[in-house]
Amino acid sequence: MESYLRDVRDVARWSEAAGFCGILVYTDNGLVDAWLVAQIVIQSTERLAPLVALQPVYMHPYTAAKLVSSLAFLHGRQVFLNLVAGGFKNDLEALGDSTAHDDRYERLIEYTLVVKALLSGGAPVTFEGRFYNVRNLRMAPALPPELFPGLLMSGSSEAGLCAAARVGATPIKYPKPPGEETSAETIGSAAGIRVGIIARPDSREAWRVAHERFPEDRRGAMTHQLAMRVSDSSWHHQLSAMAGAAAEEEESPYWLGPFQHYQTFCPYLVGSYERVGFELARYVGLGHRTFILDIPPSSEELEHTRVAFAAARGDGM
């Protein structure tokens, strides 16, 4: 427990020192409660905003809104919400949730509308929907308008993109290589991507670090294959299909090796600062303004990432 607490505090402080504005806090059946971790992040930093993964099956929308307003009241801090429709299939089944993929997004829309109404203040909230019904429900303590949570939504399917648009959330996706990725303008709003970065002054050094951190693992590859059989995540299946036809390392910094070996759930960009920065700039050019990065192993790694983003902006390194 002491090691976990130390790691949460350390990563939060590294992230704030490196200039990031938020930090993703995961949720699933096998993890510590995301809201308690969010409080640790707030207590360990001065400005960093927890981005709390919020899945309707875990709590009523009133409870989620109450936690947002309570953290604002106690600490004067903003949180962001990463709205999640799905999860690991076995986790959902263990909780008795067999809701179909697209219906989960309909549920998430209603959930988010109730949370937003409660946090907006004013008159008591009455909402009648397919999944949620509340009557004359008021939020206390009231949330200061300047601390209203930023909303992000995980999901790359058509249902996910439509849901994000309906609730005013920034859609977050696992990106294709920049040359294959579509413009964010096609979904009518700014969008974000989730990606890992390993950058060094020299490309060969970056790839050495990448293979050292994520070595080939036969057992992991088998676990990945089993997980894909039971997953209904459309984007995970698309990533798996892309991995089989991925370009060689010398040709592209886009790498799916860690994903293929069940070591992480996002693509990586690997290479020199200039090359990774060039690819990041291409994503920005497509309208992607939010980047959620994979967990950093050290503060030094965040510094390498900072330099890659500086290269993407054309700043001096």
N, C-alpha and C positions, 0 to 999 in steps of 0.2 A: 504493500500500500504506500509506504513512504517513497519508494522509487517512482511509482505512478504519479503521485502528487508532485514530486520534484520535476518529473519530465513535463507535466502540464504547465507548471510555472515557468520552467526554462524555455519551452517552445513559445509560450505566450510572450515572454520578455524579449526573446530573440526577434520574434515577428514584429513587435512594436519598435524595437531599436532599428530594424531594417526598413522601417517606413511603411509597413503594410497596415491597412485600415481594419482588417478583421481576421478572424481565425475560425475555421469550420470545426464544429463540435458534432461528432457522429452520434447516431442512435441506432441500436438494434438490441436483440434479446441478450446478447453476450457482453454488453458494455455497461460501464457505470452510467448512472442517469445523466443525460446531457445537460439538464438545468443546473445540477449541482456542480458539474464541471464548468459551466458558464460562470457561475459565481466565483469559482477559483480564478478563472481568467480575469474577471473584473477586479478582484481583490489584488491580483498580482501585477496589474498594469495601470496606466493612467488614462489611456485613450482607446486602446484596442477594443473593438466590438466583437463579442462572441456571435458567430453565425450558427445558430442552434438548429440542428436538423429536427423537423417537426412532422411527425407522421400521425394522422388522425386516429389510428387504431390504439395509440398509447394514451391519449387523454382527450377529454372533452374540450371544445374550443374555448369555453369559459375559463377552464383551468390554464390553458395556454396564455390567454389574454391577461389573466390575473398574475401570472409569473412575469410577463413583460412589464406590466405596470408596477409590480412590487419591486423588481430590480431597479427600475427607474426611480421609484420613490426612495429606496434605501441607499442607492449609490449615485443617483443622478447620471446614469449611463444609458446609452442606447444599445439595443441588441438588434441583430438581423435574424430573419427567419428563413431557413432553407426548407421550403415546403416539399415534402416527399410523399408521393402517392403509393409507392411500393416498398420493397424490401426483400430480404431473403425469403424465398417461398416457404421454407420450413418454419421460419420464425412466425410468419403470418398464419400458417396452418395451426401452429401450436397455440396461437391466440384465438383460434376459431374464426379467422377472417378468410373467407373464400371469395371475396368480392372480385369480379372480373376486372381485367386490366383497365379498360376504358371507363368502367363504372367507378374505379378508384379515383380517377381524375375528376369525375362529376362530384364525388364525395368531397374531394379536396377543395373544389371550387366553393361548395357550400360552407365548408369548414373555414376557409379563409375569409369569406364574406362576413361570417359571424364574428371572427376575431377582429377584423378591420372595423366593423360597426361598433363593437364594444370599446375599442381603443380610441375611436374618434370622438368620444364624449358626447355630450348633448342629451337628447331624449333617451329613455330606456329603449332597449332593442327588442323588437319582435320579428321573428323570422320563421317562416314555414317552408320547409323544403322536403325533399325526398329522404334525406339522411338526418337532418337536424331540425329541431323545432324548439324555439325559446320564446318566452312571452314576458314582456316588461322587465327585461334583464338589464341591470345597470352595473357598470364597472366602477369599483372603488378599491384603491385610490385611483383618481383620474390620472391619465397619462398626459404629461406636458406635450403639446404638439411638436416641439422640436426634437422629442425623443421617440417619435413614432418609428416603428421598426422598418428597416429596409426589407423588401420581400424578394427572394430568389426562389425559383422553382426548378427542381431537378427533373429532367426528362427530355428526350429528343424525339419521341413519337409525335404523330399528328395530334393525338389527344393531349399530350403534355404541352405542346406549343399553344394550342387553343386555350387550354386552361390558364396558362401564364398570361395570355392576352386578356382573358376575361377578368382576372383579379388584379391586373396591373403589376405583375411580378416580372423580374428579369429571368428569362429562360437560361438554364445552364446545361450545356451538353458536353459530351466527350467528343473532341474534334477529330475530323478526318485530317489528312495532310493538307496544308494550306492550298495547294494546287487543286484539291478535290472538294474543298469546303465551300458551301454556298454562302452568299452574302447574308448578313443579318437583316438586310432590308427586305428579304423575301418573307420574313415573319412579321414585318411591320414595326420592329422595335429594336433597341439595343439588346445585345445578347452577351452571354459569357461562356467561357469554356473552362473545363477542368483538365489540367495537364501537369506533368512533372517536368522538371528541368534539371539537367546536369550540364553545366557549362564550365569551360576552362579556357585559358589563353590559347591552347593548342587542342585541335580536335582529337588527336590520338590520345592525349592525356584524359580528355573527357570520356572517351569510350573505354579506356582502362578503368577509370573510376566506376563507370556504369556497370561493366561486367563484374567488377569486384563487389559492388553493392547488390547486384541482382544476378547471381550466377544461375546458369541453367540448372533446373531441378526437375528430375523426372517425376518425382512424387507430386510436386506442385503442378506440373503439366497435367497429370492424371486428375488431380483435384479440380483443376480448371475445367476439364472436359466434363466431369460429373456435374459441376455446378451449372454449366451451360445447359445441360439436359433438363434441369428442373427450373431454370430461370425463365421468366416471361418478360425480361427487360429487352426491349427491341434493340436498344443501342449496344448492349453487351453482345448480343448475337451478331450485330453488324461489325463490331470490333473483332470478334472471333473470325468472321469471314475474311476481314481485311488482313488479319495477321498471317493467313496462309499465303497471301500474295504481296506481303510487305517488301519494300525495296531493300536492297543491300545497304549496310551501314555507310559505305563509302559514297553512296548516291544520295542519301537522304538522312537528315537528323531525326526524322520521325521514327520512333521505336516502340514496338508493342511487346518486347520480350518480357518485361515484368508482369504484364497483363496475362500473357500466355502461360506463365508459370505460377499464377495465383499469388503473386507477391504484392500486387497493388491492382487498382481498378481503373487506371487511366493511362493514356498514352504518355510517352516521354519525348522531349526534345533533347537531343544529345549532340554536342559539338563545341566548336569554338564560340567565344562570346559573339563574334561578328556573325557567324552563321546562325546561331540560335536567335540572336537579336533580329536578324533579317526575317526569320520565320515568324517571330512574334509580331513584327511590324506588318507582315502580310495578314495575320489574323486581325490586327487592329484595323487595317485597311478594309477588311470585310465587315467591319462594324462591331467587332467584339471588344467590349470595353471593360469587362470584368474577368479576372483570371483567378481561379481557385487552384492553388498549387498543392502538390502532394506533400506529405509530412516531411519536413527537413530533418536530417540526422544530426545537424550541428549548426551553430551560428555562422561558422565559416561557409557552409553550403549556401545559406541565405545571402551572404555577401557575394558569392559567385553569381547567384540568381539576380541580385540587384544590378550587377555589372551587365548582365545580358539584357535586362530591361533598359538600362541606360543606352546600350548599343541600339536597341529597337527605337528609342526616341531620338537617336543621333546625338546624345549628350557625350561629353568627354568622359572617359573611363579612368 
